[in-house]
Amino acid sequence: MVNLVPIFGIVFGCGIALLAIWTEYSRDKTLIEKGLYQPKQPDPPGPPGLGFLAVGSVVAGIGVALLVSTVIFQMGKQTGMPGLVFLCIGIALLAVHFLARQRRISPGD
């Protein structure tokens, strides 16, 4: 009996997901047939490069933390090199953010 619980959980979990997809499909199909379908409009994008600011800050913080821990605990190159890599990637992402904000372009263009 205990072994059946995960099986029922997986079957019913997938069944609920498929039911949600099927009902949305049938609703859209009915709206298209009636001529009332309006596709969802994407959300307007935020300031250019905002995602690069967040990701760059986190990655640079990881790099600084690894470098500081290497210096404080004298761990050696095995921790210092990845710290430098993370720090350089984070600085590059922050530079992309500030350049995109300055030029008012999106980084994908």
PEVEN-V700596 format. One line per field, one symbol per residue. ss: DSSP state (@ for helix, = for strand, . for the rest). phi: phi as a letter, one per 40 degrees, with the letter a starting at -180 (. if undefined). psi: psi as a letter, one per 30 degrees, with the letter a starting at -180 (. if undefined). A space follows every 50 residues. Layout:
ss=???
phi=???
psi=???
//
This chain:
ss=.@@@@@@@@@@@@@@@@@@@@@@@@@@@@@@@@@...............@ @@@@@@@@@@@@@@@@@@@@@@@...@@@@@@@@@@@@@@@@@@@@@@@@ @@@......
phi=.cccccccccccccccccccccccccccccccccgbcbccccccccdcgc cccccccccccccccccccccccfchccbccccccccccccccccccccc cccfbcccc
psi=eeffeeeeeeeeeeeeeeeeeeeeeeeeeeeeefggkjlkklkklakkge eeeeeeeeeeeeeeeeeeeeeeghfafffeeeeeeeeeeeeeeeeeeeee eefhlkff.
//
